[in-house]
Amino acid sequence: MLSTTKQFVKFLEKKDIRFTHYEATEKRREIIKVGFKGENKDGIEVLFFFDPSEKAVGVKCFSIAKVPEAKLASMYALLNNLNGEYRWVKFYIDDENEVTASSDAAITKATADEVCYDRLLRFLDIVDEVYPQIMKTLWS
């Protein structure tokens, strides 16, 4: 296990936060998945993709909402507005027409735990906060 991944895992364990660890992927990145229940969205899963260089981590929240073809234009407009409003998370529609949140962060072996925890809290807050707007756009 990468030392940056190990540091974040120890941090989560100290805080009694449940997580899932996946071994290195084909790009040799290790993945940690953390899930929480928000006030507006039941299941928010945040995935951390630790780079083998131990200098970066990618953070993503997949499948926030499925967007039907007829709603793509209005969803793109909403996501563009959200991207202008929030600086720590960027939203986009992936190849499967699902709203995804994404971010990258520079880390070091000394900062991985705190940087990743900060990103976790920001993702949870922001995704939960914007979820009603996303759903309103889908149902309007």
SEROVEX-407487 format. One record per residue (C-alpha): residue in three letters; residue number from 1; y, x, z; chain. Coordinates in pm, whole numbers, plus 50000, padded with zeros to 5 digits. Example, Ala and Ser with C-alpha at 12.3 -4.5 7.8 and 13.67 -1.06 7.14 Angstrom:
2
(site Ala,1,(49550,51230,50780),A)
(site Ser,2,(49894,51367,50714),A)
! end
This chain:
140
(site Met,1,(50000,50000,50000),A)
(site Leu,2,(50348,50126,49915),A)
(site Ser,3,(50552,50234,50214),A)
(site Thr,4,(50828,49986,50124),A)
(site Thr,5,(50576,49703,50107),A)
(site Lys,6,(50419,49816,50434),A)
(site Gln,7,(50759,49825,50604),A)
(site Phe,8,(50839,49467,50496),A)
(site Val,9,(50492,49348,50602),A)
(site Lys,10,(50539,49495,50950),A)
(site Phe,11,(50880,49330,50972),A)
(site Leu,12,(50733,48990,50879),A)
(site Glu,13,(50451,49033,51128),A)
(site Lys,14,(50698,49114,51409),A)
(site Lys,15,(50882,48792,51330),A)
(site Asp,16,(50556,48592,51307),A)
(site Ile,17,(50630,48497,50947),A)
(site Arg,18,(50321,48412,50744),A)
(site Phe,19,(50283,48579,50407),A)
(site Thr,20,(50029,48661,50141),A)
(site His,21,(49984,49014,50007),A)
(site Tyr,22,(49860,49074,49656),A)
(site Glu,23,(49738,49409,49535),A)
(site Ala,24,(49919,49597,49263),A)
(site Thr,25,(49959,49411,48934),A)
(site Glu,26,(49914,49550,48585),A)
(site Lys,27,(50265,49694,48618),A)
(site Arg,28,(50152,49855,48945),A)
(site Arg,29,(50385,49638,49151),A)
(site Glu,30,(50271,49504,49485),A)
(site Ile,31,(50355,49144,49565),A)
(site Ile,32,(50433,48968,49892),A)
(site Lys,33,(50463,48586,49890),A)
(site Val,34,(50639,48399,50169),A)
(site Gly,35,(50658,48019,50185),A)
(site Phe,36,(50877,47786,50388),A)
(site Lys,37,(50962,47420,50408),A)
(site Gly,38,(51327,47346,50348),A)
(site Glu,39,(51537,47048,50444),A)
(site Asn,40,(51559,46931,50081),A)
(site Lys,41,(51256,47092,49917),A)
(site Asp,42,(50913,47084,50080),A)
(site Gly,43,(50769,47408,49948),A)
(site Ile,44,(50985,47709,49871),A)
(site Glu,45,(50781,48015,49783),A)
(site Val,46,(50962,48346,49753),A)
(site Leu,47,(50779,48636,49589),A)
(site Phe,48,(50872,49001,49631),A)
(site Phe,49,(50765,49243,49358),A)
(site Phe,50,(50778,49596,49498),A)
(site Asp,51,(50834,49864,49238),A)
(site Pro,52,(50603,50167,49255),A)
(site Ser,53,(50910,50394,49259),A)
(site Glu,54,(50990,50239,49600),A)
(site Lys,55,(51353,50215,49491),A)
(site Ala,56,(51366,49851,49383),A)
(site Val,57,(51231,49506,49458),A)
(site Gly,58,(51237,49200,49235),A)
(site Val,59,(51261,48864,49410),A)
(site Lys,60,(51166,48535,49244),A)
(site Cys,61,(51114,48171,49325),A)
(site Phe,62,(50910,48004,49051),A)
(site Ser,63,(50857,47636,48967),A)
(site Ile,64,(51158,47493,49146),A)
(site Ala,65,(51149,47201,48902),A)
(site Lys,66,(50990,47117,48566),A)
(site Val,67,(51249,47028,48303),A)
(site Pro,68,(51160,46786,48024),A)
(site Glu,69,(51289,46869,47676),A)
(site Ala,70,(51538,46581,47687),A)
(site Lys,71,(51704,46727,47998),A)
(site Leu,72,(51725,47092,47892),A)
(site Ala,73,(52091,47082,47782),A)
(site Ser,74,(52214,46922,48103),A)
(site Met,75,(51999,47157,48313),A)
(site Tyr,76,(52134,47463,48130),A)
(site Ala,77,(52487,47341,48209),A)
(site Leu,78,(52402,47296,48578),A)
(site Leu,79,(52231,47635,48604),A)
(site Asn,80,(52528,47806,48438),A)
(site Asn,81,(52755,47649,48701),A)
(site Leu,82,(52520,47753,48982),A)
(site Asn,83,(52509,48109,48847),A)
(site Gly,84,(52887,48121,48868),A)
(site Glu,85,(52884,47984,49221),A)
(site Tyr,86,(52607,48194,49380),A)
(site Arg,87,(52608,48571,49354),A)
(site Trp,88,(52276,48662,49522),A)
(site Val,89,(52046,48439,49314),A)
(site Lys,90,(52044,48371,48941),A)
(site Phe,91,(51882,48061,48797),A)
(site Tyr,92,(51720,48022,48457),A)
(site Ile,93,(51464,47811,48272),A)
(site Asp,94,(51145,48005,48201),A)
(site Asp,95,(50903,47981,47907),A)
(site Glu,96,(50729,47683,48070),A)
(site Asn,97,(51057,47488,48109),A)
(site Glu,98,(51062,47543,48482),A)
(site Val,99,(51369,47632,48685),A)
(site Thr,100,(51327,47979,48835),A)
(site Ala,101,(51548,48178,49073),A)
(site Ser,102,(51560,48554,49043),A)
(site Ser,103,(51726,48860,49191),A)
(site Asp,104,(51679,49235,49210),A)
(site Ala,105,(51772,49470,49490),A)
(site Ala,106,(51790,49843,49538),A)
(site Ile,107,(51587,49953,49839),A)
(site Thr,108,(51483,50272,50010),A)
(site Lys,109,(51199,50339,50249),A)
(site Ala,110,(51453,50308,50531),A)
(site Thr,111,(51609,49979,50415),A)
(site Ala,112,(51325,49782,50256),A)
(site Asp,113,(51260,49556,50555),A)
(site Glu,114,(51618,49446,50617),A)
(site Val,115,(51714,49416,50250),A)
(site Cys,116,(51405,49206,50174),A)
(site Tyr,117,(51455,48988,50481),A)
(site Asp,118,(51817,48929,50381),A)
(site Arg,119,(51704,48829,50030),A)
(site Leu,120,(51439,48599,50178),A)
(site Leu,121,(51697,48414,50389),A)
(site Arg,122,(51942,48390,50099),A)
(site Phe,123,(51675,48254,49862),A)
(site Leu,124,(51556,47998,50114),A)
(site Asp,125,(51909,47877,50187),A)
(site Ile,126,(52032,47873,49829),A)
(site Val,127,(51724,47717,49665),A)
(site Asp,128,(51711,47448,49933),A)
(site Glu,129,(52085,47384,49901),A)
(site Val,130,(52087,47345,49521),A)
(site Tyr,131,(51760,47149,49496),A)
(site Pro,132,(51931,46806,49525),A)
(site Gln,133,(52166,46899,49237),A)
(site Ile,134,(51870,47004,49024),A)
(site Met,135,(51687,46679,49098),A)
(site Lys,136,(52000,46471,49034),A)
(site Thr,137,(52032,46637,48693),A)
(site Leu,138,(51667,46560,48614),A)
(site Trp,139,(51695,46193,48715),A)
(site Ser,140,(52040,46110,48578),A)
! end
